[in-house]
């Protein structure tokens, strides 16, 4: 394995990111790069750490927990970016810095039931393009969802997350990302920001992260473009 793979990829990505942030007049620390390491081996995660990439995203709970047991590093911020199901909640609590894809009130009720510790930071997943094949709260149902969510305890809503359609035109992709920013600002007015800060937008992946940054993303989720091909 080429030990310089992530370093070289990261240099190219940062050049692109810096250009986007400069266009928006935003500081470089206004964006988190999440290295998506599903189906990647431990050496790739260690290489991320060597390159000061401490935000690590995993999609599958069992795989994530196994990797956490193998890599004991308090600097890592483990992100769970896969679908969150009620039955997974008890095994996830206390294990992740941020859950990115909460979209069912049943999950929030399970957190309230089981979490006796500090509030679990979460993001609400929005199905911004209203695709039948994707999860997420529909945009026109988000306000109702939020009002019900904030009646519950045990978690802190940090913001929103989305996965818009791939291979859309640049104009269409930016439209979806811009709509997410508008939704975030609207929902922020509904909550007590001391409990639910609503400052984060997790949007943008390997194919479209530059467009997401231009429309206000605060977290981009980068897989193979950053950490290389997955193991078969």
N, C-alpha and C positions, 0 to 999 in steps of 0.2 A: 504494500500500500504506500502510495506517495504521501509522505508526512507533510508536504507543503500544499496539498490540494485545497484545503479549506482556507489557508492563508491567501493563496492566489485568488480564489473565488471571492473571498471577502474584500480584498483590495479593489476588485472590479465593481463589486456591489456598492461599496462605500463611495466610490467615485460618482456612481449614478445617484445614490441617496443624497450626497452632499449637494449635487446640482439641483435636485428637487427641493431640498430644504432651503437652499439659497434663493430659489425662485419665490418661495413662500416667506422668506425672511424669518425662518425659524432656526433656533439653535440645534446643534447636532444631538444634544442629549434629550431632545423632545421626541425621539423615536426609539423604540426597542426593536431589535432584531431577534426574533425567536427562531432558533435552529430546530427544524423539524427532523427528529431522528428516528422516526418509526422505521422498523426493519433495518436499522443501521447497527453495526456492532459497537462494542464499548470503546474501541480505539478511536472511532470517529467522535464520540462524545468527549473523550479525553483531549482530542485535537481541538475541539471547540473551546474547551476550557483553556488550553494553551494559548488560544487566540483571543482570550477574554470575552468569549461568548458564553455567558452564564445563564441565559434564558433558553431552556431546553424544552421543546414541545413534543409530547407523545400522544398518540391516538388510541392506543390499546392499553387498558388498565393492567392486565397481567404482565405484559411486556414492560410497562413503565415501572411497576413495583419491583420486578426482577432487576432492572437496571439500577434502581435506587439502592437496592441491597448490595450491588456490586461496586457502586461508586459512592463513597462516603465523602462528600465535599459540601460543606455548609454554604459555599458561595453560589452553588447552583440554585436557580429558581426554576423549579419544575412546573411546566404548564400542561394541563390536560386539555387537549384541543379536540378530542373525540366527542362523540355524543354521550351526554350524561344521562344515565338511566337511574330510576329510583333504587333499583336493587344494587347498584354500584356505590351508592352514597356512603354506606357504613364503612366500606373499604377505602374510600377516597379521602374521607375527612382527615385533615392534618397531614396529608401527603403531598399536596400541591399548592404552589404559590397562588395560582389562579386557574379557575375552570372557565373555559372559553365558550362552551356551547350548551348553555342551559336554556331550554325552551318549553318546559312543562311545569305547571304549578305543582304537580305531584312530586317533582324532584325537590322543589322548595319546601314543601310540607315535610318531606322526609328529612331534609337538613334541619328544619326546626325541631323535629322529633328527636333527632339523634345528636345534634351538636350542642354540647354543654361547655365548649371552650370558646375561643375567640371567633368572631364572625368569619365565615369562609368567603373570601373574595370571589366573585363570579362576574361573568358577562352574560348578557341575554343575547341569544342567537336570533337574528332576524332573517327571514326568507325574503330578501329585498326584491327579488324578481318574481316572487310568487310561483316558484317552480314546483310542480307536483312531486317531483322525484327528490326534493330536498327537504330537510328539516328546518325548523325555525318558526318564530312567531310572524304571522303576516303583518305587514306594516300598518294596515288599518285596524288591527286588533292589539297593537302594542300598548297603547295608552291604557286600555282596559286591563291588559295583563300586568302592567306595572302597578296600577292602583291596587290590584289584588295581591301582588307580590309584596308590596311594602307593608301590608298588614301582618306579614309573617316575620319571624325572627331567625337568627342563626347564620345570617349571611349578609354580605355587603355588596351591593351592585356597583361595580366600578365603571360599567359602560356597556357598549354593544359590540357584537361580532357579526360578520356576515361572510358568505361565500357566493359572490355573484356568478353568473354564467361565464364559463370559459369561452375563449375564442370569439367573443363579441368584438365589435369595433371599438377603437379607443374612445370614441365619442359616447357610445352606449355605456361602456364600463365606467367612464367618469361620471355619467349621469347617475348610475347606481350608487357610487361612492359618495357623490354629493348629497344624494337623498339620505344616506346614512348619517351624514353630518347634521343634516336638518332634523332628523329623527332624534339624534342624541340631544341636541339643544332643546327640542320640544319636551322630551321626557325628563330632562334635568329640572325643568320647572315644576314637575309633579312631585318631586321627592325632597326629603330633608338631606341635603348634601353632606351633612356631618355624618350621617349613617350610610348614605349611598352616593359617593362622590360623582359618579357619572362623568368621568373625564377621559375614559379610554375608548378608542375605536380600534378593534382588532380586525383589520381588513387589508388585503393585499397578499398575494402569494408569488411564487416564482415568475408567473407569467405577467403579472399586472401590478407589482408592488410600486413601481414608479408612479402610476396613475393614482393609486390609493394614497400615496404620500401627498401628492398635489391636492387631493381633496380632503386632507385632514387626518389620515391614519396616524395613530400613535404606536401601533404594533403591527409589524409585518411578519408573516409566517413563511419562512423560506426552507424548502426541502432540498431537492437534488441540485438546484442551481448553486447552493451554498455547500452542502455536505457531500455532494456526489451521488452516484447511482446507488440505489438500495440493493441489499443482498437479495438474491433470488430465493 
